[in-house]
Amino acid sequence: MPRKTRQVKRGFNMPNKGYKQTKEHRRKIKEHHSHYWKNKKFSEIHKKQLREVAKRKGIRPPRMEREKNPKWKGGKWQRKSGHWLILIPTHPFAGKKGYVRRSRLVAEKCLGRYLTQKEVIHHINGNSSDDRLKNLYLFSTQSRHNQYEKSKNKTPLKSNLINKKRAGKVHQRILGKI
């Protein structure tokens, strides 16, 4: 079956139809366009129209990442679940974007070692954003944590990370460094 070609309307000039542009030529075009639009001043009405056209065509403005973004909060953000995430790209268990849960960092500072991937931090009072040491309990595996969560008569947990005398001072010192 022959391949269909696009019909060109009369009077419409398509100078590059059927020709591939070289990388150098595409770079020159891009450079020319960037200089052309660089110093242009648009009215608010025109900007609104441009945004509407871009929205219809599915064009997005370039993403400003991390420090370049005006909404940057220093690498700290809170998930909808309540967990705070801290940007530490060098951490061995950081996610794809370099963030680690604050509760894990607090436990690691207290223990003086990295937690293994199997170890799970449980928030005793159920509040995921409350990362005080006396609210954190370390389970050795996810299955142990699941057993505790599913048990009908839950025994109240006490933090296994610290002793009570040092709880406040250690927590303040740890959160001050994160």
Secondary structure, DSSP 8 states (H G I E B T S, - for coil): ---------TT---TTTT----HHHHHHHHHHHHHHHHT----HHHHHHHHHHHHHHT-------GGGSTT--SSEEE-TTS-EEEE-TTSTT--TTSEEEHHHHHHHHHHTS---SS-EEEETTS-TT---GGGEEEESSHHHHHHHHH-SS------SS--GGGHHHHHHHHHHH-
